[in-house]
């Protein structure tokens, strides 16, 4: 085998002992139906349990041996069908049928014969007409070549066959997991696919656009070809498509592509778009515009006009993502002035201000922020940048301005600014900052920090914090509210916080009841009885134990209020009502004997 070097040691290296043994048996049994070589690729058909033989492909790509099979084997290394085919290549090389490659076949046809071939293929496979239509249109209107600023195309080093095989393996594992009863297999699949896409992004960051493009071509093609495998189980492709769309955008913007290569990529993207019901608009626009787009060139030269790159056009939904990806590339290439021009033109205020700060232009950053900063996130980003530049007071001033702007980072900004203010020994601003953080998300730990920080001024600050706590309605803070109210001895506020909670929060409610027994035993009795009776009346024996836990709280409250006789009356009534519920009666008697 001059083109494909296969040896028994190579086979053993790529498979486990059991598969090698089974593959050897398949070979000796004559299960390998046919072996054909086209260039550097071997295809074999191996008869298995199914009516149709399994199809094996073995080949060299970029000096790497790859092998895939259509069988469902998804364990360690090559399957037995690959082993059997490879052994045939070693021991029966003369039986391999040598056939021409596709380019060699097409070279034998003239123009008329090629047209006839395409027409017959379309008659047999009607969907091909859409791909041909897209290809012809793309050739008729090729996109312009990009500036020679980026890495030129060179020989790829990624193993695309292996990537495709990995995608297919992910799909097989996902289906197997679903059929085994695991409901969240699609989340695992998405994570693994996103990890593969992340490999392409890493190539972009290394200015290796060629490998990025090759990686993305393999991932996208495999996803589109085999998605039905998981699509039949209603797996959604939106998360993977969004990641691919952005990755493709970055890849085509870091790679110097010829017009022909641009055409090929655009055809592929448009074909995948239709076949997979996917949105690749961001990537296609980046491919069409490149870095030679006239309006973009004007901006990068400092000629900024209203509307930026989308002047006299409707601004697409993906405009923000396209701008951020371009800025990321310009930053990697240290083209900082062009970065500033583009950020300003595209309204990327956060990126514009922070880049000014990182370049040491602190005064200009602060001055510009007064008129352009519009969100809390922009203020926080600039403040952190200024801190890294040693401009601490300016950073604190910007942070304080951020408190008055809309945004969703109020807690993090408040804690950060509070710590910086303490470092600058500005306790007044530190308290203001931490109070803003507390208002954004109350925590007991922060409450106590403010108390220590306030000192003698705590008496004036405390009422404001408690008022915030009483009026805040955000989800997931009831524990923190109860902790603070109990810390301050405000039992009635704690009671109000838990009275209407579901019994799912029993542990928290029990804490409040324990504290409330000596203050408001009536509430404990009423609330615990209501919860216990609801469980007992529902006749769900698996929850009876929870009912008795509530009744223990009621009994404790009865006794604490000096109404043990009333408890006995209530307890006997329960025994009478539920006497037929054998499991519940056993639990109730345990309460009576304790």
C-alpha positions as CSV (number, residue, x, y, z in Angstrom):
1,X,0.0,0.0,0.0
2,X,2.0,3.0,-1.3
3,X,-0.7,5.7,-0.6
4,X,-2.0,4.5,2.7
5,X,0.4,3.0,5.2
6,X,-1.5,0.4,7.4
7,X,0.2,-2.1,9.6
8,X,-1.0,-4.5,12.3
9,X,0.7,-2.3,15.0
10,X,-1.2,0.7,13.7
11,X,-4.5,-1.2,13.9
12,X,-3.8,-2.4,17.5
13,X,-2.8,1.2,18.5
14,X,-6.2,2.4,17.3
15,X,-8.4,-0.3,18.8
16,X,-8.9,-2.2,22.0
17,X,-8.1,-5.9,22.3
18,X,-11.7,-7.1,22.1
19,X,-12.5,-5.2,19.0
20,X,-9.2,-6.4,17.3
21,X,-10.1,-10.0,18.1
22,X,-13.6,-9.6,16.7
23,X,-12.3,-7.8,13.7
24,X,-9.8,-10.5,13.0
25,X,-12.7,-13.0,13.2
26,X,-14.7,-11.0,10.7
27,X,-11.7,-10.9,8.3
28,X,-11.2,-14.7,8.5
29,X,-14.9,-15.3,8.1
30,X,-14.9,-13.3,4.8
31,X,-17.2,-10.7,6.0
32,X,-15.4,-8.0,4.0
33,X,-17.5,-7.8,0.9
34,X,-15.5,-5.3,-1.1
35,X,-12.6,-2.9,-0.8
36,X,-12.1,0.1,-3.2
37,X,-9.3,2.6,-3.2
38,X,-9.7,6.1,-4.6
39,X,-6.6,8.2,-4.2
40,X,-5.7,8.3,-0.5
41,X,-9.1,6.8,0.7
42,X,-10.1,3.2,1.1
43,X,-13.8,2.3,1.3
44,X,-14.9,-1.1,2.4
45,X,-18.2,-2.9,2.8
46,X,-18.5,-5.4,5.7
47,X,-21.4,-7.7,6.1
48,X,-22.9,-7.5,9.6
49,X,-26.2,-8.3,11.3
50,X,-28.1,-5.8,9.2
51,X,-29.3,-6.6,5.7
52,X,-27.2,-3.8,4.2
53,X,-23.4,-4.1,4.8
54,X,-21.7,-1.5,7.0
55,X,-19.6,1.0,5.1
56,X,-16.0,1.7,6.3
57,X,-13.8,4.7,5.2
58,X,-10.1,4.7,5.9
59,X,-7.8,7.4,4.6
60,X,-4.8,9.7,5.1
61,X,-5.6,13.3,5.6
62,X,-2.8,15.8,6.5
63,X,-0.5,12.9,7.3
64,X,-3.0,11.4,9.7
65,X,-4.8,8.1,9.4
66,X,-8.5,8.3,9.9
67,X,-11.2,5.7,10.0
68,X,-15.0,5.8,10.4
69,X,-17.8,3.3,10.1
70,X,-21.6,3.5,9.7
71,X,-22.2,0.9,12.5
72,X,-23.5,2.1,15.9
73,X,-20.2,1.1,17.7
74,X,-19.4,3.9,20.2
75,X,-16.8,2.6,22.5
76,X,-13.0,2.9,22.7
77,X,-11.2,3.0,19.3
78,X,-12.0,1.4,16.0
79,X,-14.8,-1.0,15.6
80,X,-14.4,-4.6,14.3
81,X,-15.5,-3.7,10.8
82,X,-12.7,-1.1,10.5
83,X,-10.3,-3.7,11.8
84,X,-11.5,-6.3,9.3
85,X,-11.2,-3.9,6.4
86,X,-7.7,-2.7,7.5
87,X,-6.5,-6.4,7.8
88,X,-7.8,-7.0,4.2
89,X,-5.6,-4.0,3.1
90,X,-2.6,-5.6,4.7
91,X,-3.0,-9.3,3.8
92,X,-4.9,-9.0,0.5
93,X,-3.7,-5.9,-1.1
94,X,-4.2,-7.4,-4.6
95,X,-7.9,-7.7,-3.9
96,X,-8.3,-3.9,-3.6
97,X,-10.0,-2.4,-6.6
98,X,-8.3,0.8,-7.7
99,X,-10.7,3.4,-8.9
100,X,-10.2,7.0,-10.0
101,X,-11.0,9.9,-7.6
102,X,-13.8,12.3,-8.3
103,X,-11.6,15.0,-9.9
104,X,-10.1,12.3,-12.2
105,X,-13.5,11.1,-13.2
106,X,-14.8,14.7,-14.0
107,X,-11.6,15.4,-16.1
108,X,-12.8,12.6,-18.5
109,X,-16.0,14.5,-19.3
110,X,-16.5,17.3,-21.7
111,X,-18.8,20.2,-21.1
112,X,-21.9,18.5,-22.6
113,X,-21.3,15.3,-20.7
114,X,-20.9,17.2,-17.4
115,X,-24.2,19.0,-18.0
116,X,-25.9,15.7,-18.7
117,X,-24.5,14.1,-15.6
118,X,-25.7,17.0,-13.4
119,X,-29.1,16.9,-15.0
120,X,-29.5,13.2,-14.3
121,X,-28.3,13.6,-10.7
122,X,-30.9,16.3,-10.2
123,X,-33.6,14.1,-11.7
124,X,-32.7,11.4,-9.2
125,X,-32.1,13.9,-6.3
126,X,-34.4,17.0,-6.9
127,X,-33.1,18.8,-3.8
128,X,-29.7,19.3,-5.6
129,X,-31.2,22.0,-7.8
130,X,-31.2,24.5,-4.8
131,X,-27.5,23.9,-4.1
132,X,-26.7,24.3,-7.8
133,X,-28.7,27.5,-8.0
134,X,-26.9,29.0,-5.0
135,X,-23.5,27.9,-6.4
136,X,-24.1,29.4,-9.9
137,X,-25.4,32.7,-8.4
138,X,-22.4,33.0,-6.1
139,X,-20.0,32.4,-9.0
140,X,-21.8,35.1,-11.0
141,X,-21.5,37.6,-8.2
142,X,-18.3,36.8,-6.3
143,X,-17.5,38.9,-3.2
144,X,-14.4,41.1,-3.3
145,X,-11.1,39.9,-1.9
146,X,-10.2,41.0,1.6
147,X,-7.2,43.2,2.6
148,X,-4.0,41.2,2.9
149,X,-3.8,42.1,6.6
150,X,-4.5,38.6,7.9
151,X,-3.1,35.1,7.9
152,X,-3.0,33.7,4.3
153,X,-4.6,30.4,3.6
154,X,-2.2,27.5,4.1
155,X,-2.4,23.8,4.3
156,X,-4.7,22.8,7.1
157,X,-3.5,20.6,10.0
158,X,-6.8,19.7,11.5
159,X,-8.2,16.2,11.1
160,X,-11.7,17.1,9.7
161,X,-12.7,13.4,9.4
162,X,-12.0,13.0,13.1
163,X,-14.0,16.1,13.9
164,X,-17.0,14.8,11.9
165,X,-16.7,11.4,13.6
166,X,-16.7,13.2,17.0
167,X,-19.9,15.1,16.2
168,X,-21.6,11.8,15.1
169,X,-20.4,10.2,18.3
170,X,-21.9,13.0,20.3
171,X,-25.2,12.4,18.6
172,X,-25.1,8.6,19.2
173,X,-24.2,9.1,22.8
174,X,-27.1,11.6,23.2
175,X,-29.7,9.2,21.7
176,X,-28.4,6.3,23.8
177,X,-28.7,8.5,26.9
178,X,-32.2,9.5,26.1
179,X,-33.2,5.9,25.5
180,X,-31.7,5.0,28.8
181,X,-34.0,7.5,30.5
182,X,-31.6,10.5,30.9
183,X,-33.8,13.6,30.2
184,X,-31.0,16.1,30.0
185,X,-28.8,14.4,27.4
186,X,-29.3,17.4,25.0
187,X,-27.6,19.7,27.5
188,X,-24.5,17.4,27.6
189,X,-24.6,17.3,23.8
190,X,-24.7,21.1,23.5
191,X,-21.8,21.4,25.9
192,X,-19.7,19.0,23.9
193,X,-20.5,20.7,20.5
194,X,-19.8,24.1,22.0
195,X,-16.4,22.8,23.1
196,X,-15.6,21.7,19.6
197,X,-16.6,25.2,18.3
198,X,-14.4,26.6,21.0
199,X,-11.5,24.9,19.3
200,X,-12.2,26.9,16.2
201,X,-12.3,30.1,18.3
202,X,-8.9,29.2,19.7
203,X,-7.5,29.0,16.2
204,X,-8.9,32.4,15.5
205,X,-7.2,33.8,18.6
206,X,-3.9,32.3,17.3
207,X,-4.5,34.1,14.0
208,X,-4.8,30.6,12.3
209,X,-8.0,31.3,10.4
210,X,-7.4,28.4,8.0
211,X,-7.6,25.8,10.7
212,X,-10.6,27.7,12.2
213,X,-12.5,27.5,8.9
214,X,-11.6,23.9,8.3
215,X,-12.8,23.0,11.8
216,X,-16.0,24.9,11.4
217,X,-16.7,23.3,8.0
218,X,-16.4,19.9,9.6
219,X,-18.5,20.6,12.6
220,X,-21.3,22.4,10.6
221,X,-21.4,19.8,7.8
222,X,-21.6,16.9,10.3
223,X,-24.3,18.7,12.4
224,X,-26.4,19.4,9.3
225,X,-26.0,16.0,7.8
226,X,-26.8,14.0,11.0
227,X,-29.0,16.4,13.0
228,X,-32.1,14.3,12.2
229,X,-30.6,11.6,14.5
230,X,-31.2,13.9,17.5
231,X,-33.9,16.0,15.8
232,X,-36.3,13.1,15.9
233,X,-36.1,13.5,19.7
234,X,-36.9,17.2,19.4
235,X,-33.4,18.5,20.2
236,X,-33.2,22.2,19.6
237,X,-30.3,23.5,17.5
238,X,-30.6,27.2,18.4
239,X,-27.7,27.3,20.9
240,X,-25.3,25.5,18.6
241,X,-26.4,27.6,15.6
242,X,-25.8,30.8,17.5
243,X,-22.3,29.7,18.5
244,X,-21.5,28.5,15.0
245,X,-22.8,31.8,13.5
246,X,-20.4,33.9,15.7
247,X,-17.5,31.5,15.2
248,X,-17.9,31.6,11.4
249,X,-18.0,35.4,11.5
250,X,-14.7,35.6,13.4
251,X,-13.1,32.9,11.3
252,X,-13.8,34.6,7.9
253,X,-12.7,37.9,9.3
254,X,-9.2,36.6,10.4
255,X,-8.5,34.7,7.2
256,X,-7.3,36.0,3.9
257,X,-9.7,34.3,1.4
258,X,-9.6,34.3,-2.3
259,X,-12.8,35.1,-4.2
260,X,-13.2,31.4,-5.0
261,X,-12.9,30.5,-1.3
262,X,-15.4,33.1,-0.3
263,X,-17.8,31.8,-2.9
264,X,-17.4,28.3,-1.6
265,X,-18.0,29.3,2.0
266,X,-21.0,31.4,1.1
267,X,-22.5,28.5,-0.9
268,X,-22.0,26.2,2.1
269,X,-23.4,28.7,4.6
270,X,-26.5,29.3,2.5
271,X,-27.0,25.6,1.9
272,X,-26.7,24.8,5.6
273,X,-29.0,27.7,6.4
274,X,-31.8,26.1,4.3
275,X,-31.2,22.5,5.2
276,X,-30.9,23.1,8.9
277,X,-33.3,26.0,9.3
278,X,-30.4,27.9,10.8
279,X,-29.5,31.6,10.9
280,X,-26.1,32.3,9.5
281,X,-26.9,35.9,8.6
282,X,-24.1,37.3,10.8
283,X,-21.4,35.1,9.2
284,X,-22.7,35.7,5.7
285,X,-22.6,39.5,6.2
286,X,-19.1,39.3,7.6
287,X,-18.1,37.2,4.6
288,X,-19.6,39.6,2.1
289,X,-18.2,42.8,3.8
290,X,-14.9,41.5,4.9
291,X,-12.5,44.4,5.8
292,X,-12.9,46.1,2.3
293,X,-16.4,47.3,2.8
294,X,-16.3,51.0,1.8
295,X,-18.2,52.4,4.8
296,X,-16.0,50.3,7.1
297,X,-12.8,51.5,5.4
298,X,-14.0,55.1,5.9
299,X,-14.6,54.5,9.6
300,X,-11.2,52.8,10.1
301,X,-9.6,55.9,8.5
302,X,-11.3,58.1,11.1
303,X,-14.2,59.4,8.9
304,X,-17.1,58.7,11.3
305,X,-20.6,59.6,10.1
306,X,-24.0,59.1,11.5
307,X,-25.2,55.6,11.2
308,X,-21.7,54.2,11.1
309,X,-21.3,51.1,8.9
310,X,-25.1,50.8,8.4
311,X,-25.6,54.3,7.0
312,X,-28.8,54.4,4.9
313,X,-29.6,50.8,5.8
314,X,-31.8,49.1,8.3
315,X,-29.6,48.0,11.2
316,X,-29.8,44.2,11.5
317,X,-30.3,42.4,14.8
318,X,-26.7,41.1,14.7
319,X,-25.0,44.5,14.2
320,X,-23.9,44.6,17.8
321,X,-22.3,41.1,17.6
322,X,-20.6,41.9,14.3
323,X,-19.1,45.1,15.8
324,X,-17.8,43.3,18.9
325,X,-16.2,40.5,16.9
326,X,-14.4,43.1,14.7
327,X,-13.3,45.0,17.8
328,X,-11.9,41.8,19.3
329,X,-9.9,41.1,16.2
330,X,-8.5,44.7,16.0
331,X,-7.5,44.5,19.7
332,X,-5.6,41.3,19.1
333,X,-3.8,42.9,16.2
334,X,-3.0,46.0,18.4
335,X,-4.8,48.3,16.0
336,X,-5.9,50.5,18.8
337,X,-6.8,53.7,16.9
338,X,-8.9,51.8,14.4
339,X,-10.5,50.0,17.4
340,X,-11.5,53.4,18.9
341,X,-12.8,54.7,15.6
342,X,-15.0,51.6,15.1
343,X,-16.2,51.5,18.7
344,X,-17.3,55.1,18.5
345,X,-19.0,54.7,15.1
346,X,-20.9,51.6,16.2
347,X,-22.0,53.0,19.5
348,X,-19.9,50.5,21.6
349,X,-19.5,52.9,24.4
350,X,-18.3,50.4,27.0
351,X,-15.5,49.2,24.6
352,X,-14.6,52.8,23.6
353,X,-14.3,54.1,27.1
354,X,-12.4,51.1,28.5
355,X,-9.9,51.2,25.6
356,X,-9.2,54.9,26.3
357,X,-8.5,54.0,29.9
358,X,-6.3,51.0,28.9
359,X,-4.3,53.3,26.6
360,X,-3.7,55.6,29.5
361,X,-5.9,58.4,28.2
362,X,-7.6,58.7,31.6
363,X,-8.7,62.3,31.3
364,X,-10.3,61.8,27.9
365,X,-12.0,58.7,29.1
366,X,-13.5,60.5,32.1
367,X,-14.5,63.5,30.1
368,X,-16.1,61.4,27.4
369,X,-18.0,59.3,30.0
370,X,-19.8,62.5,31.2
371,X,-21.7,62.7,27.9
372,X,-21.7,59.2,26.5
373,X,-21.9,56.8,29.5
374,X,-25.5,55.6,29.7
375,X,-25.6,52.3,31.6
376,X,-24.3,50.9,34.9
377,X,-22.4,48.3,33.1
378,X,-20.4,50.9,31.1
379,X,-19.6,52.7,34.3
380,X,-18.5,49.6,36.1
381,X,-16.2,48.5,33.2
382,X,-14.6,52.0,33.0
383,X,-14.2,52.2,36.7
384,X,-12.4,48.9,36.8
385,X,-10.1,49.9,33.9
386,X,-9.2,53.2,35.6
387,X,-8.4,51.3,38.8
388,X,-6.0,49.1,36.9
389,X,-4.3,52.2,35.6
390,X,-3.8,53.5,39.1
391,X,-6.5,56.3,38.7
392,X,-8.3,55.3,41.9
393,X,-10.2,58.5,42.7
394,X,-11.4,58.8,39.1
395,X,-12.5,55.2,39.2
396,X,-14.5,55.8,42.4
397,X,-16.1,58.9,40.9
398,X,-17.2,57.0,37.8
399,X,-18.6,54.2,39.9
400,X,-20.7,56.7,41.9
401,X,-22.1,58.0,38.6
402,X,-23.0,54.5,37.7
403,X,-25.3,54.2,40.7
404,X,-27.7,56.6,39.0
405,X,-27.7,54.8,35.7
406,X,-29.9,51.9,34.6
407,X,-28.4,48.4,34.7
408,X,-28.2,45.0,36.3
409,X,-24.9,45.0,38.0
410,X,-25.8,47.2,41.0
411,X,-24.8,44.6,43.6
412,X,-21.3,43.9,42.1
413,X,-20.7,47.6,41.4
414,X,-21.7,48.6,45.0
415,X,-19.5,46.0,46.7
416,X,-16.5,46.9,44.4
417,X,-16.9,50.6,44.9
418,X,-17.4,50.1,48.7
419,X,-14.1,48.3,48.9
420,X,-12.3,50.9,46.9
421,X,-13.7,53.7,49.0
422,X,-12.5,52.0,52.1
423,X,-9.1,51.7,50.5
424,X,-9.2,55.4,49.9
425,X,-10.5,55.9,53.5
426,X,-13.7,57.5,52.3
427,X,-16.1,55.9,54.7
428,X,-19.0,58.1,53.6
429,X,-18.8,56.9,50.0
430,X,-18.2,53.3,51.2
431,X,-21.5,53.4,53.1
432,X,-23.3,54.8,50.1
433,X,-21.8,52.2,47.8
434,X,-22.6,49.3,50.1
435,X,-26.1,50.6,50.7
436,X,-26.6,50.5,46.9
437,X,-25.4,47.0,46.8
438,X,-27.8,46.0,49.6
439,X,-30.7,47.6,47.8
440,X,-29.8,45.6,44.7
441,X,-29.6,42.3,46.6
442,X,-29.9,42.1,50.4
443,X,-27.5,39.7,52.2
444,X,-27.1,39.3,55.9
445,X,-23.3,39.3,55.6
446,X,-23.4,42.7,53.9
447,X,-25.9,44.0,56.5
448,X,-23.4,43.2,59.3
449,X,-20.5,44.8,57.4
450,X,-22.5,48.0,57.0
451,X,-23.3,47.9,60.7
452,X,-19.6,47.6,61.6
453,X,-18.6,50.3,59.0
454,X,-21.3,52.8,60.2
455,X,-20.2,52.9,63.8
456,X,-22.1,55.5,65.7
457,X,-24.0,56.4,62.5
458,X,-25.7,53.0,62.5
459,X,-28.7,54.3,64.3
460,X,-29.4,56.5,61.2
461,X,-28.6,53.9,58.6
462,X,-30.3,50.9,60.0
463,X,-34.0,52.1,59.5
464,X,-33.3,52.6,55.8
465,X,-31.9,49.1,55.4
466,X,-34.8,47.5,57.2
467,X,-37.2,49.5,55.0
468,X,-35.5,48.2,51.9
469,X,-35.8,44.7,53.4
470,X,-39.5,45.0,54.1
471,X,-40.3,46.3,50.6
472,X,-38.0,44.2,48.4
473,X,-39.9,41.6,46.4
474,X,-37.2,39.9,44.3
475,X,-37.0,36.1,44.1
476,X,-34.8,34.0,46.3
477,X,-34.0,36.3,49.2
478,X,-36.4,35.1,51.8
479,X,-33.6,33.3,53.7
480,X,-31.6,36.5,53.9
481,X,-34.6,38.6,55.1
482,X,-35.4,36.1,57.8
483,X,-31.8,35.9,58.9
484,X,-31.6,39.7,59.3
485,X,-35.0,40.0,61.0
486,X,-34.2,37.3,63.5
487,X,-30.8,38.9,64.1
488,X,-32.5,42.1,65.0
489,X,-35.2,40.4,67.0
490,X,-38.0,41.5,64.6
491,X,-40.1,38.4,65.0
492,X,-43.3,39.8,63.4
493,X,-41.3,40.8,60.3
494,X,-39.9,37.3,60.1
495,X,-43.4,35.9,60.5
496,X,-44.7,38.0,57.6
497,X,-41.9,36.8,55.4
498,X,-42.7,33.1,55.8
499,X,-46.4,32.9,56.5
500,X,-47.4,32.2,52.9
501,X,-44.5,30.1,51.9
502,X,-45.1,26.6,50.7
503,X,-44.3,23.8,53.0
504,X,-41.3,23.1,50.7
505,X,-39.5,25.7,52.8
506,X,-40.3,23.9,56.0
507,X,-36.8,24.3,57.5
508,X,-37.0,28.1,57.2
509,X,-40.5,28.2,58.6
510,X,-39.6,26.0,61.5
511,X,-36.8,28.4,62.4
512,X,-39.2,31.3,62.5
513,X,-41.7,29.2,64.5
514,X,-39.1,28.4,67.1
515,X,-38.4,32.0,67.5
516,X,-42.0,33.0,67.5
517,X,-43.3,30.5,70.1
518,X,-42.6,32.9,73.0
519,X,-43.8,36.0,71.1
520,X,-46.7,34.9,69.0
521,X,-47.7,31.3,69.8
522,X,-51.1,31.9,68.2
523,X,-49.5,32.3,64.8
524,X,-47.4,29.1,65.3
525,X,-50.5,27.1,66.3
526,X,-52.7,28.4,63.4
527,X,-50.0,28.1,60.7
528,X,-48.7,24.7,61.7
529,X,-52.2,23.2,62.2
530,X,-53.2,24.4,58.7
531,X,-50.2,22.9,57.1
532,X,-50.5,19.5,58.9
533,X,-54.3,19.2,58.2
534,X,-53.7,19.9,54.5
535,X,-51.3,16.9,54.4
536,X,-53.5,14.6,56.4
537,X,-56.7,15.4,54.5
538,X,-55.0,14.7,51.2
539,X,-54.5,11.1,52.3
540,X,-51.0,10.8,50.8
541,X,-49.3,8.5,53.3
542,X,-45.8,9.3,52.0
543,X,-46.1,12.8,53.4
544,X,-47.6,11.9,56.8
545,X,-44.2,12.2,58.5
546,X,-44.1,15.9,57.5
547,X,-47.6,16.5,59.0
548,X,-46.4,15.2,62.3
549,X,-43.4,17.6,62.2
550,X,-45.9,20.5,61.9
551,X,-48.0,19.1,64.7
552,X,-44.9,19.0,67.0
553,X,-44.6,22.8,66.5
554,X,-48.3,23.3,67.3
555,X,-48.0,21.2,70.5
556,X,-44.9,23.2,71.6
557,X,-46.8,26.5,71.0
558,X,-49.9,25.2,72.9
559,X,-47.7,24.3,75.9
560,X,-45.7,27.5,75.8
561,X,-48.9,29.5,75.9
562,X,-50.3,27.5,78.8
563,X,-53.0,25.7,76.8
564,X,-51.9,22.1,77.1
565,X,-55.6,21.1,77.7
566,X,-56.5,22.7,74.3
567,X,-53.7,20.7,72.7
568,X,-55.1,17.5,74.2
569,X,-58.6,18.2,72.9
570,X,-57.2,18.9,69.4
571,X,-55.0,15.9,69.5
572,X,-57.8,13.5,70.5
573,X,-60.0,15.0,67.7
574,X,-57.3,14.2,65.2
575,X,-57.1,10.6,66.4
576,X,-60.9,10.3,66.0
577,X,-61.0,11.8,62.5
578,X,-58.1,9.8,61.1
579,X,-58.5,6.5,62.9
580,X,-58.7,4.5,59.7
581,X,-55.3,5.7,58.5
582,X,-53.1,3.1,60.0
583,X,-49.7,4.7,59.1
584,X,-50.8,8.1,60.2
585,X,-52.2,6.7,63.5
586,X,-48.8,5.2,64.3
587,X,-47.1,8.6,63.8
588,X,-49.7,10.5,65.8
589,X,-49.3,8.1,68.8
590,X,-45.6,8.7,68.8
591,X,-46.4,12.5,69.3
592,X,-48.8,11.7,72.1
593,X,-46.2,9.5,73.9
594,X,-43.4,12.0,73.6
